[in-house]
Amino acid sequence: MNRLKAFTLIETMVALTIIMMVFGFVIGIISQTLTASNAGRRSKAYLSIYDLAIKTKKEHDFIMADFPRPPYYTLHRDFEHYKGSQHLLLMTITARDPDKKEIGSYQEIVIADE
């Protein structure tokens, strides 16, 4: 009878190990799916950020502003003088989701023609 109890204990441990492995695989698949759905939104946000940066430099539009892109995110463009210089500006463009969580940002030093 002692052999039977030990064998049952080993079977139980093997079964629990297999169940834990299956749960681990399922959680991995779910997390990859959720990450992939957010990756598309992040990619679109980064493309919009770079597009706005190029447009800003091309048009010399150095004014702080918000650019809503409903329903996914809002772009915020901000400028500050770079290290006290009058002609250099640090341009920061940030994408935020509706919950104000930052999706991505971009910084570049630009020359302000005044």
C-alpha positions as CSV (number, residue, x, y, z in Angstrom):
1,M,0.0,0.0,0.0
2,N,2.9,2.4,0.6
3,R,3.9,2.1,-3.0
4,L,0.4,3.0,-4.1
5,K,0.4,6.2,-2.0
6,A,3.8,7.3,-3.3
7,F,2.8,6.6,-6.9
8,T,-0.4,8.7,-6.4
9,L,1.6,11.5,-5.0
10,I,4.0,11.5,-8.0
11,E,1.0,11.4,-10.4
12,T,-0.5,14.4,-8.7
13,M,2.7,16.3,-8.9
14,V,3.1,15.5,-12.6
15,A,-0.5,16.5,-13.3
16,L,-0.1,19.8,-11.4
17,T,3.1,20.6,-13.3
18,I,1.4,19.9,-16.6
19,I,-1.6,22.1,-15.6
20,M,0.8,24.9,-14.6
21,M,2.6,24.7,-18.0
22,V,-0.7,24.9,-19.8
23,F,-1.8,28.0,-17.8
24,G,1.6,29.5,-18.6
25,F,1.2,29.0,-22.3
26,V,-2.3,30.4,-22.2
27,I,-1.2,33.5,-20.3
28,G,1.7,34.0,-22.8
29,I,-0.7,33.8,-25.8
30,I,-3.1,36.3,-24.2
31,S,-0.4,38.8,-23.3
32,Q,1.0,38.6,-26.8
33,T,-2.4,39.2,-28.3
34,L,-2.9,42.3,-26.1
35,T,0.5,43.6,-26.9
36,A,0.0,43.2,-30.6
37,S,-3.3,45.2,-30.5
38,N,-1.5,48.1,-28.7
39,A,1.4,47.9,-31.1
40,G,-0.7,49.0,-34.0
41,R,-2.0,52.0,-32.1
42,R,1.6,52.9,-31.0
43,S,2.8,52.6,-34.6
44,K,0.1,55.0,-35.9
45,A,0.9,57.4,-33.1
46,Y,4.7,57.4,-33.9
47,L,3.9,58.0,-37.6
48,S,1.7,60.9,-36.6
49,I,4.4,62.3,-34.3
50,Y,7.1,62.2,-37.1
51,D,4.7,63.6,-39.6
52,L,3.9,66.5,-37.3
53,A,7.6,67.1,-36.7
54,I,8.3,67.3,-40.4
55,K,5.4,69.6,-41.0
56,T,6.3,71.9,-38.2
57,K,9.9,72.3,-39.4
58,K,8.8,72.8,-43.0
59,E,6.2,75.5,-42.2
60,H,8.2,77.1,-39.3
61,D,5.1,76.8,-37.1
62,F,6.7,77.0,-33.7
63,I,3.6,77.5,-31.6
64,M,2.5,75.2,-28.8
65,A,-0.7,73.4,-29.7
66,D,-2.7,70.2,-29.3
67,F,-3.8,68.0,-32.2
68,P,-6.6,65.6,-31.4
69,R,-6.7,62.3,-33.2
70,P,-10.0,60.9,-31.9
71,P,-10.6,58.3,-30.5
72,Y,-7.1,56.9,-30.0
73,Y,-4.7,59.7,-29.0
74,T,-3.9,63.4,-28.9
75,L,-0.6,65.0,-30.0
76,H,0.8,67.8,-27.9
77,R,3.5,70.0,-29.4
78,D,5.6,72.1,-27.0
79,F,8.7,74.4,-27.4
80,E,11.2,75.8,-25.0
81,H,14.4,77.7,-25.5
82,Y,17.4,75.3,-25.7
83,K,20.0,76.2,-23.0
84,G,19.0,79.8,-23.0
85,S,19.5,80.3,-26.7
86,Q,17.2,82.8,-28.6
87,H,17.5,80.9,-31.9
88,L,17.4,77.3,-30.8
89,L,14.2,75.6,-29.6
90,L,13.7,72.2,-28.1
91,M,10.6,70.8,-29.9
92,T,8.8,68.1,-28.0
93,I,5.8,66.2,-29.5
94,T,4.0,63.8,-27.2
95,A,1.2,61.4,-28.0
96,R,-1.3,60.6,-25.2
97,D,-4.2,58.2,-25.1
98,P,-7.7,59.4,-23.8
99,D,-6.6,58.4,-20.3
100,K,-3.6,60.9,-20.6
101,K,-1.1,58.0,-20.6
102,E,1.9,58.7,-22.8
103,I,2.1,56.5,-25.9
104,G,5.3,58.0,-27.3
105,S,7.3,61.2,-27.7
106,Y,9.8,62.9,-29.9
107,Q,12.3,65.6,-29.2
108,E,14.4,67.7,-31.6
109,I,16.4,70.9,-31.5
110,V,15.2,73.3,-34.2
111,I,16.4,76.7,-35.4
112,A,13.8,79.4,-34.9
113,D,14.0,82.2,-37.6
114,E,12.8,85.3,-35.8
